[in-house]
């Protein structure tokens, strides 16, 4: 009787444990992509368009 009840509990507990571990893994992930997005034109863009802007001002 005890063995049968333990077997019935094993599957739901395993499911809860796997979901908990997945949540901990996701919450503990240090990668935050919003910190790596470009925030504007870089130095090559400025060099290219600064030269064309200076040519037009003549």
Backbone as JSON Lines, residues from 0, in Angstrom:
{"i":0,"aa":"X","n":[0.82,-1.2,0.0],"ca":[0.0,0.0,0.0],"c":[0.86,1.26,0.0]}
{"i":1,"aa":"X","n":[1.87,1.29,0.84],"ca":[2.75,2.45,0.92],"c":[3.53,2.64,-0.38]}
{"i":2,"aa":"X","n":[3.97,1.55,-0.96],"ca":[4.72,1.63,-2.22],"c":[3.85,2.17,-3.35]}
{"i":3,"aa":"X","n":[2.58,1.78,-3.38],"ca":[1.67,2.27,-4.42],"c":[1.44,3.76,-4.27]}
{"i":4,"aa":"X","n":[1.29,4.25,-3.04],"ca":[1.06,5.68,-2.85],"c":[2.31,6.49,-3.18]}
{"i":5,"aa":"X","n":[3.49,5.95,-2.9],"ca":[4.73,6.63,-3.26],"c":[4.88,6.71,-4.78]}
{"i":6,"aa":"X","n":[4.49,5.67,-5.47],"ca":[4.56,5.66,-6.92],"c":[3.6,6.69,-7.52]}
{"i":7,"aa":"X","n":[2.42,6.84,-6.91],"ca":[1.46,7.83,-7.4],"c":[1.95,9.26,-7.17]}
{"i":8,"aa":"X","n":[2.72,9.47,-6.13],"ca":[3.24,10.81,-5.83],"c":[4.47,11.17,-6.66]}
{"i":9,"aa":"X","n":[5.18,10.16,-7.13],"ca":[6.45,10.41,-7.81],"c":[6.28,11.25,-9.07]}
{"i":10,"aa":"X","n":[5.29,10.96,-9.89],"ca":[5.12,11.68,-11.16],"c":[4.76,13.16,-10.93]}
{"i":11,"aa":"X","n":[3.78,13.51,-10.1],"ca":[3.5,14.94,-9.88],"c":[4.67,15.68,-9.24]}
{"i":12,"aa":"X","n":[5.35,15.02,-8.29],"ca":[6.49,15.67,-7.66],"c":[7.63,15.87,-8.66]}
{"i":13,"aa":"X","n":[7.82,14.93,-9.53],"ca":[8.84,15.06,-10.56],"c":[8.51,16.23,-11.5]}
{"i":14,"aa":"X","n":[7.24,16.35,-11.84],"ca":[6.81,17.46,-12.71],"c":[7.05,18.81,-12.04]}
{"i":15,"aa":"X","n":[6.66,18.93,-10.77],"ca":[6.86,20.17,-10.03],"c":[8.35,20.48,-9.9]}
{"i":16,"aa":"X","n":[9.15,19.47,-9.61],"ca":[10.59,19.68,-9.47],"c":[11.21,20.14,-10.78]}
{"i":17,"aa":"X","n":[10.79,19.56,-11.9],"ca":[11.37,19.97,-13.18],"c":[10.98,21.4,-13.53]}
{"i":18,"aa":"X","n":[9.74,21.78,-13.24],"ca":[9.31,23.16,-13.51],"c":[10.05,24.14,-12.6]}
{"i":19,"aa":"X","n":[10.27,23.76,-11.35],"ca":[10.99,24.62,-10.41],"c":[12.43,24.83,-10.88]}
{"i":20,"aa":"X","n":[13.08,23.76,-11.3],"ca":[14.45,23.87,-11.79],"c":[14.53,24.74,-13.04]}
{"i":21,"aa":"X","n":[13.55,24.62,-13.92],"ca":[13.52,25.45,-15.12],"c":[13.36,26.93,-14.75]}
{"i":22,"aa":"X","n":[12.5,27.21,-13.8],"ca":[12.3,28.59,-13.34],"c":[13.58,29.16,-12.72]}
{"i":23,"aa":"X","n":[14.24,28.38,-11.91],"ca":[15.5,28.82,-11.29],"c":[16.55,29.07,-12.36]}
{"i":24,"aa":"X","n":[16.6,28.2,-13.36],"ca":[17.59,28.36,-14.44],"c":[17.34,29.64,-15.22]}
{"i":25,"aa":"X","n":[16.07,29.92,-15.53],"ca":[15.73,31.12,-16.29],"c":[15.99,32.38,-15.47]}
{"i":26,"aa":"X","n":[15.59,32.35,-14.21],"ca":[15.76,33.52,-13.35],"c":[17.23,33.81,-13.05]}
{"i":27,"aa":"X","n":[18.05,32.78,-13.05],"ca":[19.46,32.97,-12.74],"c":[20.33,33.27,-13.94]}
{"i":28,"aa":"X","n":[19.73,33.37,-15.12],"ca":[20.5,33.63,-16.33],"c":[20.97,35.09,-16.34]}
{"i":29,"aa":"X","n":[22.28,35.34,-16.32],"ca":[22.77,36.72,-16.25],"c":[22.71,37.48,-17.57]}
{"i":30,"aa":"X","n":[22.43,36.8,-18.69],"ca":[22.42,37.47,-19.99],"c":[21.18,38.36,-20.1]}
{"i":31,"aa":"X","n":[21.4,39.62,-20.38],"ca":[20.3,40.57,-20.57],"c":[20.51,41.25,-21.91]}
{"i":32,"aa":"X","n":[19.79,40.8,-22.96],"ca":[20.04,41.31,-24.3],"c":[19.8,42.8,-24.44]}
{"i":33,"aa":"X","n":[18.95,43.4,-23.63],"ca":[18.72,44.84,-23.77],"c":[19.97,45.66,-23.45]}
{"i":34,"aa":"X","n":[20.94,45.06,-22.77],"ca":[22.18,45.76,-22.47],"c":[23.15,45.75,-23.65]}
{"i":35,"aa":"X","n":[22.87,44.93,-24.67],"ca":[23.79,44.77,-25.79],"c":[23.29,45.39,-27.09]}
{"i":36,"aa":"X","n":[22.14,46.03,-27.06],"ca":[21.62,46.65,-28.27],"c":[22.44,47.89,-28.61]}
{"i":37,"aa":"X","n":[22.49,48.22,-29.9],"ca":[23.18,49.45,-30.31],"c":[22.42,50.65,-29.78]}
{"i":38,"aa":"X","n":[23.14,51.64,-29.38],"ca":[22.51,52.84,-28.84],"c":[22.66,54.04,-29.78]}
{"i":39,"aa":"X","n":[23.14,53.81,-30.97],"ca":[23.27,54.89,-31.93],"c":[24.36,54.59,-32.92]}
{"i":40,"aa":"X","n":[24.59,55.48,-33.85],"ca":[25.62,55.27,-34.86],"c":[27.01,55.21,-34.23]}
{"i":41,"aa":"X","n":[27.85,54.41,-34.84],"ca":[29.21,54.26,-34.33],"c":[30.18,55.2,-35.0]}
{"i":42,"aa":"X","n":[31.45,55.07,-34.69],"ca":[32.47,55.98,-35.21],"c":[32.63,55.92,-36.73]}
{"i":43,"aa":"X","n":[32.44,54.75,-37.34],"ca":[32.56,54.67,-38.8],"c":[31.43,55.44,-39.48]}
{"i":44,"aa":"X","n":[30.24,55.35,-38.92],"ca":[29.1,56.09,-39.48],"c":[29.36,57.59,-39.38]}
{"i":45,"aa":"X","n":[29.83,58.03,-38.22],"ca":[30.1,59.45,-38.04],"c":[31.19,59.95,-38.99]}
{"i":46,"aa":"X","n":[32.22,59.15,-39.19],"ca":[33.3,59.54,-40.09],"c":[32.78,59.68,-41.52]}
{"i":47,"aa":"X","n":[31.94,58.75,-41.94],"ca":[31.42,58.78,-43.3],"c":[30.48,59.96,-43.52]}
{"i":48,"aa":"X","n":[29.55,60.16,-42.63],"ca":[28.53,61.19,-42.83],"c":[29.0,62.58,-42.4]}
{"i":49,"aa":"X","n":[29.98,62.66,-41.56],"ca":[30.55,63.96,-41.21],"c":[31.24,64.55,-42.44]}
{"i":50,"aa":"X","n":[31.95,63.69,-43.21],"ca":[32.64,64.15,-44.41],"c":[31.63,64.63,-45.45]}
{"i":51,"aa":"X","n":[30.53,63.92,-45.64],"ca":[29.55,64.34,-46.65],"c":[28.81,65.6,-46.2]}
{"i":52,"aa":"X","n":[28.63,65.78,-44.91],"ca":[27.97,66.98,-44.39],"c":[28.88,68.21,-44.58]}
{"i":53,"aa":"X","n":[30.16,68.02,-44.42],"ca":[31.1,69.13,-44.62],"c":[31.16,69.54,-46.09]}
{"i":54,"aa":"X","n":[31.06,68.55,-47.0],"ca":[31.07,68.85,-48.44],"c":[29.85,69.65,-48.86]}
{"i":55,"aa":"X","n":[28.71,69.4,-48.25],"ca":[27.47,70.1,-48.63],"c":[27.44,71.52,-48.11]}
{"i":56,"aa":"X","n":[28.2,71.83,-47.08],"ca":[28.13,73.17,-46.49],"c":[28.88,74.22,-47.3]}
{"i":57,"aa":"X","n":[29.58,73.83,-48.33],"ca":[30.31,74.8,-49.17],"c":[29.44,75.52,-50.14]}
